[in-house]
């Protein structure tokens, strides 16, 4: 069975490569904002523990990712409860939330890539993370994106490569 690919590879207006994902959650925008900004909520789906100082120029502290060293980033923009962006490594992450009505929110994650060849790898990683967020939003806890070797990220990665999404960057577990 082929993996469902929900990300889109694109070139932004300024020429930078990016991958974008969108979901609709049956929660009001303030609740989805918590999923994006609260360290205890992020722990259920984000690849690293993230402590975010919610102000432009604020520090984001990343820790606990089994595939990366602990690091810090900087908040680029914040407009509660609609937008948060910060840098992580050489990439930028943009979270945009749109209230569709009182009970539903469109969540969009855009990962602006430092290197084009990371697109397939990052897309597969975000698929695993967003599957964990989707479950968490439904009231289920699957243990986060690093929970278990049965996650279909390798199949998802191959799906993105086969779809022509730029690849070639090292992938943890596939070297």
Secondary structure as the mmCIF struct_conf table of DSSP 4:
data_model
#
loop_
_struct_conf.conf_type_id
_struct_conf.id
_struct_conf.beg_label_comp_id
_struct_conf.beg_label_asym_id
_struct_conf.beg_label_seq_id
_struct_conf.end_label_comp_id
_struct_conf.end_label_asym_id
_struct_conf.end_label_seq_id
HELX_LH_PP_P HELX_LH_PP_P1 UNK A 2 UNK A 5
STRN STRN1 UNK A 8 UNK A 11
TURN_TY1_P TURN_TY1_P1 UNK A 13 UNK A 14
BEND BEND1 UNK A 15 UNK A 15
STRN STRN2 UNK A 17 UNK A 25
BEND BEND2 UNK A 26 UNK A 27
HELX_RH_AL_P HELX_RH_AL_P1 UNK A 29 UNK A 37
HELX_RH_AL_P HELX_RH_AL_P2 UNK A 39 UNK A 42
TURN_TY1_P TURN_TY1_P2 UNK A 43 UNK A 45
BEND BEND3 UNK A 46 UNK A 48
STRN STRN3 UNK A 49 UNK A 52
BEND BEND4 UNK A 55 UNK A 55
TURN_TY1_P TURN_TY1_P3 UNK A 56 UNK A 57
STRN STRN4 UNK A 59 UNK A 63
TURN_TY1_P TURN_TY1_P4 UNK A 66 UNK A 67
BEND BEND5 UNK A 68 UNK A 68
STRN STRN5 UNK A 71 UNK A 79
TURN_TY1_P TURN_TY1_P5 UNK A 80 UNK A 82
STRN STRN6 UNK A 83 UNK A 88
TURN_TY1_P TURN_TY1_P6 UNK A 89 UNK A 90
STRN STRN7 UNK A 91 UNK A 99
BEND BEND6 UNK A 101 UNK A 103
STRN STRN8 UNK A 105 UNK A 112
BEND BEND7 UNK A 114 UNK A 115
HELX_RH_3T_P HELX_RH_3T_P1 UNK A 116 UNK A 118
HELX_RH_AL_P HELX_RH_AL_P3 UNK A 119 UNK A 137
TURN_TY1_P TURN_TY1_P7 UNK A 138 UNK A 139
TURN_TY1_P TURN_TY1_P8 UNK A 145 UNK A 146
BEND BEND8 UNK A 147 UNK A 147
TURN_TY1_P TURN_TY1_P9 UNK A 149 UNK A 150
BEND BEND9 UNK A 151 UNK A 151
TURN_TY1_P TURN_TY1_P10 UNK A 152 UNK A 152
HELX_RH_AL_P HELX_RH_AL_P4 UNK A 153 UNK A 162
TURN_TY1_P TURN_TY1_P11 UNK A 163 UNK A 164
BEND BEND10 UNK A 169 UNK A 169
TURN_TY1_P TURN_TY1_P12 UNK A 172 UNK A 174
#
